Amino acid sequence: QVQLVESGGGLVQAGDSLRLSCAASGRTFSSYVMGWFRQAPGKVREFVAAVRTTGSTYVADSVKGRFTISRDNAKNTVYLQMSSLKPEDTAVYYCAATPRTYYSGTYYYSNNAYDCWGQGTQVTVSS
């Protein structure tokens, strides 16, 4: 398993951009599918984006066109670039990892697809 540590959260204004980072321990990072989820107060944790080992990405419709996920295997890090932020993007953002490969990318939209989770980083967007 890998250990995940998120960073980059903070308080921003609507329309601003922010980049989250998730640093992973271990030498097998490149073999993990990485995901970002978020949880707003009083709501369930929801899928944001995922990136396969091949670099193929999946992005939730709610953030498509505004958020981009990427990975740097040399740095054992996955990023979430967020732009045109809205107050409804306010949430704790979690990084997740799984060594399992699914043919259908829709599996990666589920919390249950992931084995490892970070502690989360708070993103607050003011209006």
TIMAR-601209 format. One record per residue (C-alpha): residue number from 1; x, y, z; residue in three letters. Coordinates in Angstrom, 1 decimal. Layout:
# residues N
pt num=NUM, xx=X, yy=Y, zz=Z, residu=ala;
...
***
This chain:
# residues 127
pt num=1, xx=0.0, yy=0.0, zz=0.0, residu=gln;
pt num=2, xx=0.9, yy=3.6, zz=-0.3, residu=val;
pt num=3, xx=0.5, yy=6.4, zz=2.1, residu=gln;
pt num=4, xx=-1.0, yy=9.6, zz=0.8, residu=leu;
pt num=5, xx=-0.5, yy=13.2, zz=2.0, residu=val;
pt num=6, xx=-2.6, yy=16.0, zz=0.4, residu=glu;
pt num=7, xx=-1.6, yy=19.7, zz=0.3, residu=ser;
pt num=8, xx=-2.5, yy=22.9, zz=-1.4, residu=gly;
pt num=9, xx=-5.9, yy=23.6, zz=0.1, residu=gly;
pt num=10, xx=-6.9, yy=27.0, zz=1.3, residu=gly;
pt num=11, xx=-9.4, yy=29.9, zz=1.2, residu=leu;
pt num=12, xx=-9.9, yy=31.5, zz=-2.2, residu=val;
pt num=13, xx=-12.5, yy=33.6, zz=-3.9, residu=gln;
pt num=14, xx=-14.9, yy=32.6, zz=-6.5, residu=ala;
pt num=15, xx=-13.3, yy=32.5, zz=-9.9, residu=gly;
pt num=16, xx=-9.8, yy=31.8, zz=-8.5, residu=asp;
pt num=17, xx=-7.6, yy=28.8, zz=-9.2, residu=ser;
pt num=18, xx=-5.9, yy=26.4, zz=-6.9, residu=leu;
pt num=19, xx=-3.8, yy=23.3, zz=-7.3, residu=arg;
pt num=20, xx=-3.9, yy=20.4, zz=-4.9, residu=leu;
pt num=21, xx=-1.1, yy=18.0, zz=-4.6, residu=ser;
pt num=22, xx=-1.0, yy=14.4, zz=-3.2, residu=cys;
pt num=23, xx=2.3, yy=13.0, zz=-2.4, residu=ala;
pt num=24, xx=2.5, yy=9.2, zz=-2.2, residu=ala;
pt num=25, xx=5.1, yy=7.1, zz=-0.4, residu=ser;
pt num=26, xx=6.5, yy=3.9, zz=-1.8, residu=gly;
pt num=27, xx=8.2, yy=2.8, zz=-5.0, residu=arg;
pt num=28, xx=5.1, yy=1.5, zz=-6.8, residu=thr;
pt num=29, xx=3.2, yy=4.7, zz=-7.2, residu=phe;
pt num=30, xx=3.3, yy=4.3, zz=-11.0, residu=ser;
pt num=31, xx=1.2, yy=1.1, zz=-10.7, residu=ser;
pt num=32, xx=-1.6, yy=2.8, zz=-8.8, residu=tyr;
pt num=33, xx=-4.7, yy=4.4, zz=-10.2, residu=val;
pt num=34, xx=-5.1, yy=7.7, zz=-8.4, residu=met;
pt num=35, xx=-8.3, yy=9.5, zz=-7.6, residu=gly;
pt num=36, xx=-9.6, yy=12.7, zz=-6.0, residu=trp;
pt num=37, xx=-12.8, yy=12.9, zz=-4.1, residu=phe;
pt num=38, xx=-14.5, yy=15.6, zz=-2.0, residu=arg;
pt num=39, xx=-16.9, yy=15.9, zz=0.8, residu=gln;
pt num=40, xx=-18.9, yy=19.0, zz=1.7, residu=ala;
pt num=41, xx=-20.5, yy=19.4, zz=5.1, residu=pro;
pt num=42, xx=-23.6, yy=17.3, zz=5.4, residu=gly;
pt num=43, xx=-23.0, yy=15.5, zz=2.1, residu=lys;
pt num=44, xx=-21.6, yy=12.2, zz=1.0, residu=val;
pt num=45, xx=-18.1, yy=12.0, zz=-0.4, residu=arg;
pt num=46, xx=-18.2, yy=12.3, zz=-4.2, residu=glu;
pt num=47, xx=-15.9, yy=11.5, zz=-7.0, residu=phe;
pt num=48, xx=-14.0, yy=14.3, zz=-8.6, residu=val;
pt num=49, xx=-11.4, yy=12.9, zz=-10.9, residu=ala;
pt num=50, xx=-9.2, yy=9.9, zz=-11.5, residu=ala;
pt num=51, xx=-6.1, yy=9.1, zz=-13.6, residu=val;
pt num=52, xx=-5.0, yy=5.6, zz=-14.7, residu=arg;
pt num=53, xx=-1.5, yy=4.3, zz=-14.8, residu=thr;
pt num=54, xx=-1.6, yy=5.0, zz=-18.6, residu=thr;
pt num=55, xx=-2.5, yy=8.6, zz=-18.0, residu=gly;
pt num=56, xx=-6.1, yy=8.3, zz=-19.1, residu=ser;
pt num=57, xx=-8.3, yy=10.5, zz=-17.0, residu=thr;
pt num=58, xx=-11.9, yy=10.6, zz=-15.8, residu=tyr;
pt num=59, xx=-13.6, yy=13.8, zz=-14.5, residu=val;
pt num=60, xx=-16.9, yy=14.3, zz=-12.9, residu=ala;
pt num=61, xx=-19.5, yy=16.2, zz=-14.9, residu=asp;
pt num=62, xx=-19.8, yy=18.8, zz=-12.1, residu=ser;
pt num=63, xx=-16.2, yy=19.9, zz=-12.6, residu=val;
pt num=64, xx=-15.5, yy=19.0, zz=-16.2, residu=lys;
pt num=65, xx=-13.9, yy=21.8, zz=-18.1, residu=gly;
pt num=66, xx=-12.7, yy=23.4, zz=-14.8, residu=arg;
pt num=67, xx=-10.7, yy=20.7, zz=-13.0, residu=phe;
pt num=68, xx=-7.8, yy=18.7, zz=-14.4, residu=thr;
pt num=69, xx=-6.1, yy=15.7, zz=-12.9, residu=ile;
pt num=70, xx=-2.5, yy=14.8, zz=-13.7, residu=ser;
pt num=71, xx=0.3, yy=12.7, zz=-12.3, residu=arg;
pt num=72, xx=4.1, yy=12.8, zz=-12.1, residu=asp;
pt num=73, xx=5.4, yy=9.4, zz=-11.5, residu=asn;
pt num=74, xx=8.9, yy=10.7, zz=-11.1, residu=ala;
pt num=75, xx=7.7, yy=12.7, zz=-8.1, residu=lys;
pt num=76, xx=5.2, yy=10.2, zz=-6.8, residu=asn;
pt num=77, xx=2.6, yy=12.9, zz=-6.9, residu=thr;
pt num=78, xx=-0.9, yy=13.4, zz=-8.3, residu=val;
pt num=79, xx=-2.3, yy=16.9, zz=-8.9, residu=tyr;
pt num=80, xx=-5.7, yy=18.4, zz=-9.1, residu=leu;
pt num=81, xx=-5.7, yy=21.7, zz=-11.0, residu=gln;
pt num=82, xx=-8.9, yy=23.6, zz=-10.2, residu=met;
pt num=83, xx=-9.9, yy=26.8, zz=-12.0, residu=ser;
pt num=84, xx=-13.0, yy=29.0, zz=-12.1, residu=ser;
pt num=85, xx=-13.8, yy=27.9, zz=-8.6, residu=leu;
pt num=86, xx=-17.3, yy=28.2, zz=-7.2, residu=lys;
pt num=87, xx=-18.6, yy=28.3, zz=-3.7, residu=pro;
pt num=88, xx=-20.2, yy=24.9, zz=-4.3, residu=glu;
pt num=89, xx=-16.7, yy=23.5, zz=-4.7, residu=asp;
pt num=90, xx=-16.1, yy=24.1, zz=-1.0, residu=thr;
pt num=91, xx=-15.3, yy=20.7, zz=0.6, residu=ala;
pt num=92, xx=-12.6, yy=18.6, zz=2.1, residu=val;
pt num=93, xx=-10.7, yy=17.1, zz=-0.9, residu=tyr;
pt num=94, xx=-9.3, yy=13.6, zz=-0.5, residu=tyr;
pt num=95, xx=-6.7, yy=11.7, zz=-2.5, residu=cys;
pt num=96, xx=-7.1, yy=8.0, zz=-3.0, residu=ala;
pt num=97, xx=-5.2, yy=5.1, zz=-4.6, residu=ala;
pt num=98, xx=-5.9, yy=1.6, zz=-5.8, residu=thr;
pt num=99, xx=-3.7, yy=-1.0, zz=-7.4, residu=pro;
pt num=100, xx=-6.6, yy=-2.6, zz=-9.1, residu=arg;
pt num=101, xx=-7.2, yy=-2.2, zz=-12.8, residu=thr;
pt num=102, xx=-10.8, yy=-2.2, zz=-14.0, residu=tyr;
pt num=103, xx=-11.7, yy=-2.4, zz=-17.7, residu=tyr;
pt num=104, xx=-14.5, yy=0.1, zz=-17.2, residu=ser;
pt num=105, xx=-13.5, yy=3.5, zz=-16.0, residu=gly;
pt num=106, xx=-16.8, yy=3.9, zz=-14.2, residu=thr;
pt num=107, xx=-15.5, yy=1.7, zz=-11.4, residu=tyr;
pt num=108, xx=-13.1, yy=4.5, zz=-10.4, residu=tyr;
pt num=109, xx=-16.1, yy=6.8, zz=-9.6, residu=tyr;
pt num=110, xx=-16.8, yy=4.7, zz=-6.6, residu=ser;
pt num=111, xx=-15.3, yy=5.1, zz=-3.1, residu=asn;
pt num=112, xx=-15.2, yy=1.3, zz=-2.9, residu=asn;
pt num=113, xx=-12.7, yy=1.1, zz=-5.7, residu=ala;
pt num=114, xx=-9.9, yy=2.6, zz=-3.6, residu=tyr;
pt num=115, xx=-7.8, yy=1.0, zz=-0.9, residu=asp;
pt num=116, xx=-5.8, yy=4.0, zz=0.4, residu=cys;
pt num=117, xx=-6.9, yy=7.4, zz=1.4, residu=trp;
pt num=118, xx=-5.2, yy=10.6, zz=2.5, residu=gly;
pt num=119, xx=-6.3, yy=12.7, zz=5.4, residu=gln;
pt num=120, xx=-7.8, yy=15.4, zz=3.3, residu=gly;
pt num=121, xx=-7.2, yy=19.1, zz=2.6, residu=thr;
pt num=122, xx=-9.8, yy=21.8, zz=3.1, residu=gln;
pt num=123, xx=-10.8, yy=24.0, zz=0.1, residu=val;
pt num=124, xx=-13.1, yy=26.9, zz=0.9, residu=thr;
pt num=125, xx=-14.4, yy=29.2, zz=-1.9, residu=val;
pt num=126, xx=-16.0, yy=32.4, zz=-0.9, residu=ser;
pt num=127, xx=-18.5, yy=34.3, zz=-3.0, residu=ser;
***
